[in-house]
Amino acid sequence: MDQKDIFARISGYCLAKPSAYEDHPWGETVFKVAPKGKIFCFCGVENPAISVKSTLEKQGVLIQHPNIEIAAYTGRYGWVTVFIRDDATLDLALDLIDESYDMIAPKNKVKA
């Protein structure tokens, strides 16, 4: 699986969520949820990695995984970066996208 395939899978997965849309602040690809435009996933186009929101408590457990580290700049808020190196890590990344979306999206969007 190459980076373009990984990006296409993550992009499609994120955009399938209610009120989700793609944006490019700072030259980065991110996925946000309307109406407030809060980011729930940063996605590397050149590098097979994502950054997603988590809790500080869960972050401590997640970074025990060899392909997960505290996210630059936003790590102090619980964000983690997942380096996607195989199908198992991609599946984990998709699960973490779900959790991040659920934390960011308005509660009526999560139920939809």
C-alpha positions in Angstrom: 0.0 0.0 0.0 1.6 3.3 -1.1 1.1 6.8 0.4 -1.5 7.8 -2.3 -3.6 4.8 -1.4 -3.3 5.5 2.3 -4.3 9.1 1.8 -7.2 8.2 -0.4 -8.5 5.7 2.2 -8.1 8.2 5.1 -9.6 11.0 3.1 -12.7 9.0 2.1 -13.1 7.8 5.6 -13.0 11.3 7.1 -15.2 12.8 4.4 -17.9 10.1 5.0 -18.5 11.5 8.5 -21.4 13.9 9.0 -20.5 17.6 8.2 -16.9 16.7 7.6 -14.8 18.6 5.0 -11.2 18.9 3.8 -9.3 22.1 4.3 -5.7 23.3 3.7 -4.6 25.7 6.4 -0.8 26.3 6.7 -0.4 24.2 3.5 -1.4 21.1 5.5 -4.3 18.7 4.7 -6.8 18.6 7.5 -10.3 17.3 8.0 -12.7 19.5 9.9 -16.3 19.3 11.0 -18.8 22.1 10.5 -20.2 24.4 11.7 -17.3 25.6 13.8 -14.6 24.2 11.5 -12.7 22.3 14.2 -10.0 20.0 13.1 -10.4 16.3 13.9 -7.6 14.9 11.7 -4.3 16.2 10.2 -3.3 13.9 7.3 0.1 13.8 5.7 0.0 13.7 1.9 3.8 13.2 1.5 4.2 11.2 4.7 1.9 8.3 5.7 0.9 9.7 9.0 -2.1 11.3 10.7 -2.5 13.3 13.9 -5.7 13.0 15.9 -7.2 14.3 19.1 -7.1 12.0 22.2 -7.2 12.6 25.9 -4.1 13.1 27.9 -4.8 9.9 29.8 -5.2 7.8 26.7 -2.3 9.5 25.0 0.0 8.0 27.7 -1.2 4.5 26.7 -1.2 5.1 22.9 2.5 6.3 22.8 3.5 2.8 24.0 2.7 1.7 20.5 5.9 1.8 18.3 4.2 3.8 15.6 2.5 6.4 17.7 4.1 9.5 19.3 3.0 12.7 21.0 2.0 15.2 18.2 4.2 18.2 17.7 2.6 21.5 18.9 -0.7 20.0 19.9 0.5 17.1 22.0 0.0 19.0 25.3 -3.7 18.8 24.5 -3.7 15.0 24.0 -3.1 14.8 20.3 -1.0 11.9 18.9 0.6 11.2 15.6 0.2 7.8 14.0 2.8 6.6 11.5 1.0 4.3 9.1 3.4 1.5 8.1 1.0 -1.5 7.5 -2.6 -2.5 7.4 -2.8 -3.1 11.2 -1.6 0.5 11.8 -4.0 1.8 9.2 -6.9 0.1 11.0 -5.8 1.5 14.3 -5.6 5.0 12.7 -9.1 4.7 11.4 -10.3 3.8 14.9 -8.5 6.8 16.4 -10.1 9.0 13.7 -13.5 7.9 14.9 -12.6 8.8 18.5 -11.2 12.2 17.5 -14.2 13.0 15.4 -16.5 12.0 18.3 -14.6 14.4 20.6 -14.6 17.3 18.2 -18.0 17.1 16.5 -21.1 18.7 18.0 -23.0 16.0 19.9 -25.9 16.0 17.4 -23.5 15.2 14.6 -22.0 12.2 16.4 -25.5 10.7 16.8 -26.3 11.2 13.1 
